[in-house]
Amino acid sequence: MSPASSTQRRSPARQLAALYRERWEIESVFAEIKTHQRGAGAVLSSKTPEGVRQQIWAHLLVHHALRELMLRTAATRQLDPDRVSFAETLRSARRSVTVTPGSFSPSPPGQSIANPPTGPCGRAPARQTTP
């Protein structure tokens, strides 16, 4: 038995083609993060290992949120999620965040950097410090 025939039995062509497609999907995800989301030529700006880790996690979380939005959009429109464009989803998310400032805020509704909570006499509450 030749080595080629042994390889063919262990890895049939259809199985290899399917695996190649799956591998290509991860390359597409890397391109989405590095080229579209972060921007071509942009580098991580942190100067410390912890800062770099934080930036990487931020990029991964944003990517996850965008992919979740794509899944919900596909489900609503009864589409295959692979038919929803990542680049268009990213552009749409950026427009919604920049056109309506404060619409995407971790602060409670009605509270933002531009509208901080106030304490007595209209001043911001004093920061509590821990000993």
N, C-alpha and C positions, 0 to 999 in steps of 0.2 A: 504494500500500500504506500502510495506516495504521500509526502507531507501535505501537498495541496488538497488531496481528497479527504484527508483527516480533518483539515481546517474547514472544509466545506461542510462536513457533517456536524462539526461543533458550532459553526456560525453560518447558518444559511443566509442567502442574499437578502431575503425579505426582512429577516431579523436585524441584519446589519443596517439596512436602509432605515428601518424604524428607529434603531438606536442612534444613527447619525442625525436623524431629524430631531430627536430629543436633545442630543448634544448641541445642535445648532440653536435650539431655543435658549439655552443658557448664554450663548454668545450674544444673542439678541438682547437679552436682559442686561448684560454688561454694556452693550452699546446704548441702550436706553438710558442707563444711569450716567455713563461717562460722557456721552455725546449730547443727548437731548436734555436730560434733567440738569446735570451739572454744567454743561456747556463745553464745547470743544476747546482745548487749550487751557482750560481752567485747572488750577491745582488746589489741593487742600491748603488752606491758609494758616492752620494752626502750627505753632512752633514746638508744641510738646506732644509726647506720645499720647497722653490722655486726651488732649484736644483733638488730635487726629482721629482717635477712636470715637470720640463724640461726634465728629463730623461724618465719619463713615456710617455710624448708627443713624444719624439724621437723614442721610441720603437713602439708606435702606428703608427707613420708616416712611419717608415721603413716597418712595417707589411702591411700597406695599399699599399705602393709602390710594395712590393712583390706580394700581391694579385692582383694588377692591371697587373703586368707582367704575372701572371698566366692566367688571363682572356684573355689578348692579345695573349698569346701563344696558348691557347685553341681555340680561334677564328681563328687564322692562320691555325691551323691544323684540324679545324672542329671537335673538341673534346668537351665533356662535361667538364666544368671547374673543376668539382669534381674529374676528372681523372688525373689532373696535380698534381704532388707531391710538397707539400710545402717544405719539407726537400731538395729535389733535386733543386728546384728553389733557395732556400737560398744558397746552396753550389755553384750553378752556378753563382749567383750574387757575392758571396765572391771571387770566382776565378777571375771573370772579373775585380773586383776592385783591387785585390792584384797582379794579373799578369801584368796588364797594369796600372801602377801608373799614376794618373792624368786623367784617362778616366772617372772618376766619381768625378767631382770637381765642386763646385759652382762658381769657378772663370771663367772669360771669356776664350774662347779657346786660347791656347798659353800662358796663364798666370797661374802660380801656386805658391805655397810656394817656390818650387825649382827654379822657374823662375819668380821672382817678377818684376813688372813694374819698369822701371828706369827713372830717371829724367835727368837733365843736368849733364854732366861729369860722366855718368854711375852709379850715386848714386840713391838709392831709394828716391822717392819724400818725402819731409818733411811732417810729419803728421800735419794736421791742428787741432788746439785746439780751443774749444769754450770758451769764457769768462765766 
